[in-house]
Structures are given as structure tokens and as C-alpha cells.
């Protein structure tokens, strides 16, 4: 009977170690929440694109400028053609304007 309890204890310990290792491997590539500052230029994800299939369409619209950052990931954005509106930070990504970067040279 003691041998059976010992086997159960070792099995329990092994599963606990396996779960911890699996969680560590799963969480390693995950990034933290996105941090945006006022004045950042961002792109907005088009969630309505799924209604109209088109694999060559851009999934992002913009660029927009961050005008205000609220708590809980809410961000107010605007561009010159629209008035400011609020979106969730998960729908945004930073915009990198390659045309303004003079130090980037492409040679073929």
C-alpha cells in the first residue's frame, strides 16, 4: 500500500513539474501590453475586413496620431480628416514611416 502511495506522489510531482515547464515555454514568446505615448503615429486594424474577402487588401488603416491615453488600454486617436475617436489598444500598432527615414538606402 505504501508503494502505491509513493507512486501516486511521484506521478503528482512529475505532472506538476511538467505543467510548470509547459507554462514557462508557452509564456516565453508572449509580449506584454503595448505602450503608446501621446504623439505616436499608429495604424488601426480593420475588423470589418472579414466581411469582404480580399487577401490583397491591407488590414490596417491610417496612420493616425495618438491624442490621449486612458487607463485600461483605451486610446484616443485622430488624423486631419477625422475627429478624435477612442479605440482599444489591441487594435493598434506603431506606424513606421520609411519615406521620412533618409538613412535607409536600398541597393539592388
C-alpha positions in Angstrom: 0.0 0.0 0.0 2.8 2.4 0.8 4.4 1.7 -2.6 1.2 2.6 -4.3 1.0 5.9 -2.4 4.6 6.6 -3.3 3.9 6.0 -7.0 1.0 8.4 -6.8 3.1 11.0 -5.1 5.8 10.8 -7.7 3.2 10.9 -10.5 1.7 14.1 -8.9 5.1 15.7 -8.6 6.0 14.9 -12.2 2.8 16.3 -13.6 3.3 19.5 -11.5 6.8 19.9 -12.9 5.5 19.2 -16.5 2.8 21.9 -16.1 5.3 24.5 -14.8 7.7 23.8 -17.7 4.9 23.9 -20.3 3.6 27.2 -18.9 7.2 28.7 -19.0 7.6 27.6 -22.6 4.2 29.0 -23.6 4.6 32.3 -21.8 8.2 33.0 -23.1 7.3 34.5 -26.6 4.3 36.4 -25.2 4.7 40.1 -25.2 3.4 42.5 -22.6 0.8 45.1 -23.2 1.5 47.7 -25.9 2.6 51.1 -24.6 1.7 54.1 -26.6 2.6 57.8 -26.0 0.8 60.9 -27.0 2.0 62.0 -30.4 2.9 58.4 -31.6 1.7 57.6 -35.1 -0.3 54.3 -35.2 -2.2 52.1 -37.6 -5.7 50.9 -36.9 -6.8 47.3 -37.5 -9.8 47.0 -39.9 -12.0 44.4 -38.2 -14.7 44.7 -40.9 -12.4 43.3 -43.5 -13.5 39.8 -42.7 -16.9 40.6 -44.1 -15.4 41.4 -47.5 -12.8 38.8 -48.5 -9.7 40.1 -50.2 -6.4 38.7 -49.4 -4.5 41.5 -51.0 -6.3 44.3 -49.1 -4.5 46.0 -46.3 -5.7 45.0 -42.9 -4.6 48.3 -41.4 -5.9 51.9 -41.9 -4.2 55.1 -41.1 -1.8 56.5 -40.0 -3.4 58.1 -37.0 -1.9 60.2 -34.2 -2.4 59.3 -30.6 -4.1 62.3 -28.9 -4.7 60.9 -25.4 -4.0 57.7 -23.5 -6.6 56.4 -21.0 -6.4 53.7 -18.4 -7.2 50.1 -19.2 -5.8 50.3 -22.7 -8.2 52.8 -24.2 -6.5 55.2 -26.6 -7.9 58.3 -28.4 -6.6 58.7 -32.0 -7.2 61.2 -34.8 -6.0 62.2 -38.2 -6.5 65.5 -40.0 -9.6 64.2 -41.9 -11.5 62.8 -38.8 -12.4 64.0 -35.4 -10.8 62.1 -32.5 -12.3 58.7 -31.5 -11.5 56.1 -28.9 -10.3 52.6 -29.6 -8.8 49.7 -27.7 -5.0 49.5 -27.7 -5.2 45.9 -29.0 -6.4 47.2 -32.4 -3.3 49.5 -32.8 0.3 49.1 -33.9 3.1 51.6 -34.3 3.5 53.2 -37.7 7.0 53.3 -39.2 7.2 55.9 -41.9 10.0 54.7 -44.2 9.8 57.7 -46.6 10.9 60.1 -43.9 13.9 57.9 -42.9 16.8 59.3 -45.1 19.4 57.0 -43.6 17.7 53.9 -45.1 19.2 53.1 -48.5 18.1 50.2 -50.7 20.5 48.9 -53.3 19.6 46.3 -55.8 
